[in-house]
Amino acid sequence: MSDPKHPDMIRWIWKSYMRAYRLPLIAAVFLMLLEGLALGGLSYMIKPMFDVAFSSGSTSSIIGVALGVAGIFVVRAFAAFGHRILMVHVGQRVAARLQSDMVAHMLTLDSSFFRENSPGTLMERVRGDAQAIANIWEVVLAAVARDVVSLLALLGVALSIDWLWVVVAVAAAPILTIPMGILQKRVRRTTTDSRASAAQISTRLDEIFHGINSIKLSGTERHEQGRVDREIDQFARTHLQSQANQGGIVAMVDIIAAIGFFGVLVYGGIQINAGVKTVGEFMSFFTAMALVFDPLRNLGKVSGAWQAALASLERIRRVFDERPSILSPAKPAALPGSATKAKIELRDVSFSYGDTPVLRGASFTAEAGKTTALVGASGAGKSTVFNLLSRLADAKSGKVLIGGADVTTLPLDQLRGLFSVVSQEALLFDETLRDNILMGRTDVGEKKLAHALEAAHVADFLPRMEHGLDTQAGPRGSNLSGGQRQRVAIARAVLRDAPVLLLDEATSALDAKSEKLVQEALDRLSKDRTTLVIAHRLATVRDADKIVVMDQGQVVDQGTHDELLARGGIYAQLYKLQFQDGSGRQSPQRASRSSQKGLKASATQTEPARWSLKRLFFRKQF
């Protein structure tokens, strides 16, 4: 608690989450006080039990003392049960609100935050740290209310019998304050390390379960198992260190108790033998001091647990302290004209990821209602253009314009509402097909939904699904084929009905039959829309109104398919490479006069050429 940030964090968690439950907390504290006082009452009843009830031989005295002791236990039982239920209720409510707020806040942060923090780390923040914070309050309040009151009541009983005995019992306590302080600091440090190791385990498991097929096909099960084992071993070591340090704090209390009881038994025994004290007084004192060390041990435990909770609280606050840099402008502008007639422009745009330049003075125009294709090697900056258009990132210099308006001047929600995106990896959730298509929308009627299913060719495979639209897509759409996932994503885009369509390698991972169906759906979707296409298969973009050729972050050429072939250059080289077969090369002029169907057939039949291209452009650079 020496860190000046701790009081601020405690005030923050109280005002933001705990204060709303102050009435059940007050009730819980009252019940804890009752439980704490019960121990003092129990130790007090020992003296009359020995000195009055047992020595007098009176049955009524024995019954009276017995009823008193039984009553104390009944009160303690109901008080303990009541505050336990109340604190679990408050703790889980606080955990739920804290987790919900953390997720809501994370969703506002820039994409760079999620590149810098692994999924396992973020899941551990939301689940592990939030739950640790919620659970600590029962321990803390029990220590403050029940254990402190118990300690005071028991010490009061002990002091009423003999203050010198109390001094003897606790004489060793000051000696161990420094070692306990050291252990508290170590608890916090080792708990932080333990949380980090738990996050790494979550990250490794997420990678394994997501890439299980690749692992099996590459035969790397042992390698992956080894990686997980190392993370688990690391977590076990750090967690053991944290628990050992917390246990050390409790052990210190027991050492104090051992020294204290030794002194009291020797000193008190001598006084009893001398007739200075009675057996009842000694038993009452002994009981009180024996019970004193129970709340002391609990306070020792809460000291370690509180240090562990502070580590989680610091991690949570660091998440809430993160702020997005990409925000809607304070005074947003409006598109000067209709979004459906707004052309897209990049003017001398530069952008870097850290120290790595991605775009270097890129400029081009995509006319409204037409299709513009971006082609080039991996790392040329094509996908970054999409990110800048939708403001998943902001340009370092230059301007990105839609309809003549700088994208940074438009309201963020309205800007992103202009786009429908279909990418190479269709993002599906472990929900029904209906839920994956509607994405929470409640304004879509059955007729409109049926049109989207038909336009995206989802209706073609839907009858084979056991539960139709209510079939579960599975984790990341694992119950569907690649082509089916893409068609579900296209149906989602059809319903979105945005004026600008962004297609990012939407057919690159599909077989010929699935590609044909998906391409037909995309052709329908892109009609009369401003469409930007990223594609490595040049056959899918040869009919684009404009093809923009990018290389190393710059626009090096642009024009129609025929114009680019006629000029030669990078596009012509890529085209020749892609459409050569094992026995020779097809001339670019002849290929230019081929039909779209013929080109697609050629692309699917010349496997050596396709694999050569994939070796060059396999990894997509953002």
SVG drawing of the C-alpha trace seen along z (x, -y; Angstrom):
<svg xmlns="http://www.w3.org/2000/svg" viewBox="-41 -21 54 57">
<polyline fill="none" stroke="black" stroke-width="0.4" points="0.0,0.0 3.0,-2.3 2.6,-3.0 0.7,-6.4 -1.2,-4.9 -2.9,-2.3 -5.3,-4.7 -6.4,-6.1 -7.0,-2.6 -9.0,-1.7 -11.1,-4.9 -11.6,-4.1 -12.9,-0.6 -15.1,-1.7 -16.7,-4.6 -17.0,-2.8 -18.2,0.6 -18.6,1.2 -20.6,-1.9 -23.7,-0.8 -23.9,2.2 -23.3,0.4 -26.5,1.6 -25.7,5.3 -22.1,4.5 -23.3,2.7 -25.5,5.7 -22.6,8.1 -20.3,6.0 -22.9,6.0 -23.1,9.8 -19.3,10.0 -19.2,7.9 -21.6,10.3 -19.4,13.3 -16.3,11.5 -18.0,10.7 -19.1,14.3 -15.5,15.4 -15.0,12.9 -18.2,14.1 -17.1,17.7 -13.8,17.1 -15.6,15.0 -17.9,18.0 -15.0,20.2 -14.2,18.5 -17.7,19.1 -17.8,22.6 -14.7,23.6 -15.0,21.3 -18.8,21.3 -20.6,24.1 -18.1,26.9 -16.9,25.9 -20.4,25.3 -21.9,28.6 -25.2,26.7 -27.1,28.2 -28.9,24.9 -25.5,23.1 -24.2,25.8 -27.4,25.5 -27.2,21.7 -23.6,21.7 -24.3,24.4 -27.3,22.4 -25.0,19.3 -22.3,21.2 -24.9,22.8 -26.5,19.4 -23.1,17.9 -22.5,20.7 -26.0,20.3 -25.5,16.6 -22.1,17.2 -23.5,19.8 -26.3,17.5 -24.0,14.5 -21.3,16.4 -23.9,17.9 -25.5,14.5 -22.4,12.4 -21.0,15.2 -24.1,15.1 -24.2,11.3 -20.5,11.1 -20.7,13.7 -23.7,11.8 -21.8,8.5 -18.5,10.1 -20.1,11.7 -22.1,8.6 -18.9,6.5 -17.0,9.1 -19.7,9.1 -19.8,5.3 -16.0,5.1 -15.7,7.7 -18.4,6.1 -16.8,2.6 -13.4,4.0 -14.7,5.6 -16.6,2.5 -13.5,0.4 -11.3,2.7 -13.6,2.6 -13.0,-1.2 -9.2,-0.8 -7.2,-1.0 -6.2,2.1 -2.6,1.5 -3.6,2.4 -4.6,5.9 -1.4,6.4 0.6,5.5 -1.4,7.7 -2.1,11.4 -5.6,12.8 -4.5,14.9 -3.2,11.8 -6.5,9.9 -8.6,12.9 -6.7,13.2 -7.3,9.5 -11.0,9.9 -11.5,13.2 -8.7,13.9 -7.9,10.4 -11.5,9.2 -12.5,12.3 -9.5,11.9 -10.6,8.3 -14.2,9.3 -13.3,12.1 -10.8,10.1 -13.5,7.9 -15.0,10.7 -11.6,11.4 -10.8,7.8 -14.1,6.9 -14.0,10.1 -10.6,9.1 -11.6,5.6 -15.0,6.3 -15.0,9.9 -11.3,10.6 -10.4,7.2 -13.5,7.2 -12.7,10.8 -9.1,9.7 -10.2,6.7 -12.9,8.7 -10.5,11.5 -7.7,9.2 -10.3,7.4 -11.1,10.6 -7.4,11.5 -6.5,8.0 -9.4,8.2 -7.7,11.2 -4.0,10.2 -2.4,7.5 1.1,8.9 0.1,12.3 -1.0,10.5 2.4,8.8 4.2,12.1 2.0,13.7 2.7,11.1 6.2,10.2 7.6,11.9 5.4,10.0 7.7,6.9 10.6,9.2 8.8,10.5 7.3,7.3 10.3,6.8 10.2,10.4 6.5,10.1 6.9,6.8 9.4,8.5 7.1,11.4 4.2,9.0 6.3,7.4 7.3,10.7 3.7,11.9 2.8,9.0 5.7,9.5 5.2,13.3 1.5,12.9 2.1,10.5 4.4,13.1 1.9,15.8 -0.8,13.8 1.5,13.2 2.3,17.0 -1.5,17.8 -2.0,15.4 0.8,17.1 -0.9,20.5 -4.2,19.1 -2.4,17.7 -0.7,21.0 -4.0,22.9 -5.7,20.4 -3.0,20.9 -3.2,24.7 -6.9,25.0 -7.2,22.5 -4.5,24.2 -5.1,27.8 -5.3,28.9 -2.0,27.3 -0.4,28.9 -1.7,32.4 -0.7,32.0 2.8,30.8 3.3,33.5 4.3,30.9 2.1,32.2 5.1,32.9 6.6,29.4 3.4,27.7 3.0,29.9 6.5,28.9 5.6,25.2 2.5,25.6 4.4,27.7 7.0,25.0 4.4,22.4 2.5,24.6 5.8,25.3 6.5,21.6 3.1,20.9 3.4,23.7 6.7,22.2 5.5,18.6 2.2,19.7 4.0,21.9 6.3,19.0 3.3,16.7 1.5,19.3 4.7,20.0 5.1,16.3 1.5,16.1 1.9,19.2 5.1,17.7 3.1,14.8 0.7,17.2 3.6,19.2 5.1,16.1 1.9,15.7 2.2,19.3 5.8,18.7 4.6,15.7 1.9,17.9 4.4,20.6 6.7,18.2 3.8,16.5 2.1,19.7 5.3,21.0 5.8,17.9 2.2,17.8 2.2,21.5 5.4,21.2 4.6,17.9 0.8,18.6 1.5,22.1 3.8,20.8 1.2,18.3 -1.6,20.9 0.7,23.2 1.4,20.3 -2.4,19.7 -2.2,16.2 -4.6,17.2 -7.4,19.6 -7.8,22.4 -10.9,20.7 -9.0,17.5 -6.1,19.3 -8.5,21.3 -10.4,18.2 -7.2,16.4 -5.7,19.4 -8.9,19.8 -9.0,16.1 -5.3,16.1 -5.7,19.3 -8.6,17.8 -6.7,14.6 -4.2,16.3 -7.0,17.5 -8.0,13.9 -4.3,13.0 -3.7,15.8 -6.6,14.6 -5.2,11.1 -1.9,12.6 -3.6,14.4 -5.5,11.2 -2.2,9.3 -0.9,11.7 -4.2,12.0 -4.4,8.2 -1.0,7.8 -2.0,10.4 -5.3,8.5 -3.3,5.2 -1.3,6.8 -4.5,7.7 -6.0,4.2 -2.9,2.5 -3.2,4.7 -6.9,3.8 -6.3,0.1 -3.6,0.2 -6.3,1.4 -8.7,-1.3 -5.9,-3.9 -5.5,-3.0 -7.1,-5.5 -7.9,-5.2 -6.1,-7.6 -8.5,-7.1 -11.7,-9.1 -14.5,-10.9 -13.6,-14.6 -14.9,-17.1 -16.7,-18.9 -17.5,-16.2 -18.2,-17.1 -20.7,-15.5 -20.2,-14.1 -20.8,-16.9 -22.9,-14.6 -24.5,-11.1 -22.3,-8.3 -23.2,-6.2 -21.6,-8.8 -18.6,-9.5 -15.2,-8.7 -12.3,-7.5 -8.9,-9.3 -5.5,-8.8 -3.2,-11.8 0.5,-11.3 -0.3,-9.0 2.5,-7.6 2.1,-5.2 4.4,-3.1 3.8,-0.3 6.4,-1.3 9.6,-1.9 8.6,0.1 7.3,-2.0 4.3,-0.5 3.0,-3.3 5.3,-5.9 3.5,-8.7 0.7,-6.5 -1.8,-8.3 -4.8,-7.0 -8.5,-7.5 -11.3,-5.0 -14.3,-6.3 -17.8,-6.0 -19.9,-3.1 -16.9,-1.4 -14.5,1.4 -10.9,0.6 -8.4,3.4 -5.2,3.2 -2.5,5.7 1.1,6.2 3.4,8.4 2.8,9.1 3.9,6.1 3.1,3.6 0.6,1.9 -2.7,3.0 -4.4,4.1 -3.1,1.0 -5.2,-1.1 -8.3,0.6 -7.3,-0.1 -6.7,-3.8 -10.1,-4.1 -12.0,-2.7 -9.7,-4.4 -8.5,-1.3 -5.3,-3.3 -4.6,-6.9 -2.1,-8.1 1.1,-9.6 1.0,-12.1 -1.1,-12.8 -4.9,-12.6 -7.5,-9.9 -10.7,-11.3 -14.2,-10.0 -16.4,-12.2 -13.8,-15.0 -14.0,-14.8 -11.0,-13.8 -11.9,-10.6 -10.5,-12.1 -13.3,-14.8 -16.2,-12.3 -18.0,-10.7 -16.3,-7.4 -19.5,-5.3 -20.8,-6.9 -17.5,-6.5 -17.4,-2.8 -21.0,-2.5 -20.0,-3.3 -18.2,0.0 -19.0,3.7 -16.0,6.0 -15.5,9.5 -12.0,10.8 -10.0,14.0 -10.8,15.3 -14.6,14.9 -15.0,14.1 -17.8,16.3 -18.9,16.7 -19.9,19.8 -23.6,19.0 -26.3,20.0 -26.0,19.1 -28.9,16.7 -27.1,14.9 -23.9,14.7 -25.7,13.2 -27.9,10.7 -25.1,9.7 -27.6,8.5 -30.0,6.7 -33.7,6.9 -35.0,4.8 -34.6,7.5 -37.7,9.3 -37.9,12.8 -38.3,11.6 -35.2,9.4 -33.2,12.2 -34.3,14.7 -33.1,12.3 -29.7,12.0 -29.4,15.8 -30.3,16.2 -27.9,13.4 -25.0,14.9 -25.7,18.5 -26.3,19.5 -29.7,20.8 -27.8,23.4 -26.3,25.3 -28.9,24.4 -31.2,27.4 -28.3,29.7 -27.9,28.1 -29.7,30.2 -31.3,27.2 -31.3,24.8 -30.5,21.2 -30.5,22.3 -27.5,24.6 -24.5,23.8 -21.6,22.4 -19.1,23.8 -16.0,22.1 -14.7,19.7 -17.2,21.3 -15.6,24.8 -18.8,26.6 -18.8,25.0 -16.5,25.3 -14.4,22.4 -16.8,21.6 -19.8,21.8 -18.1,19.4 -17.4,16.9 -21.0,17.1 -22.3,16.4 -20.0,13.4 -21.3,12.2 -24.9,12.6 -24.0,10.4 -22.6,7.8 -25.7,7.9 -27.9,7.1 -25.5,4.3 -26.1,2.7 -23.2,0.2 -22.2,-2.0 -18.5,-0.9 -17.5,2.7 -14.0,3.8 -12.9,7.3 -9.7,8.6 -8.6,11.8 -12.2,13.0 -11.7,16.1 -8.0,16.9 -8.4,19.9 -11.3,21.6 -11.4,24.5 -12.6,23.9 -16.3,24.8 -16.6,22.7 -14.7,19.9 -17.1,19.8 -20.1,19.5 -18.5,17.0 -17.3,14.9 -20.9,14.8 -22.2,13.6 -19.5,11.0 -20.3,9.8 -23.9,9.3 -22.9,7.5 -20.5,5.1 -22.9,4.0 -23.5,0.2 -21.2,0.0 -17.8,-1.6 -15.7,1.5 -12.1,1.9 -10.6,5.4 -7.4,6.9 -6.5,10.0 -3.5,12.1 -5.3,14.1 -5.3,11.6 -8.1,13.5 -10.5,12.2 -9.7,8.5 -9.0,8.3 -12.5,6.9 -12.0,4.2 -12.6,0.6 -9.2,-0.3 -6.2,1.7 -3.8,0.0 -0.4,1.6 1.5,1.2 5.1,2.0 6.9,1.4 4.2,-1.1 4.0,-3.1 1.6,-3.2 3.8,-2.4 1.2,-2.0 -2.6,-2.1 -5.0,-1.5 -7.2,1.2 -6.0,4.7 -5.3,4.3 -3.5,1.0 -1.2,2.4 -0.4,5.5 0.4,3.3 2.8,1.1 4.6,4.1 6.1,3.5 5.3,5.2 1.7,6.1 2.6,7.8 5.4,9.7 2.9,10.9 0.4,11.8 3.0,13.9 4.1,15.6 0.6,16.5 -0.6,17.8 2.3,19.8 2.0,23.6 4.6,26.4 5.2,26.5 5.5,22.9 3.9,19.4 0.6,18.1 1.1,14.8 -0.3,11.8 -2.1,10.5 -3.8,13.8 -4.8,14.1 -6.2,10.5 -8.6,11.7 -9.6,14.8 -13.0,14.9 -13.4,14.6 -14.4,18.3 -11.4,19.4 -9.0,17.5 -10.6,19.1 -10.2,22.5 -6.6,21.8 -5.9,20.5 -7.3,23.7 -5.5,26.1 -1.9,24.7 -1.0,25.8 2.8,25.2 2.2,21.6 -0.2,21.1 2.1,22.5 4.9,20.3 2.8,17.3 1.7,18.4 5.4,18.8 5.8,15.1 2.6,13.7 1.5,16.2 1.7,14.1 -0.5,11.1 1.3,8.0 -0.9,5.4"/>
</svg>
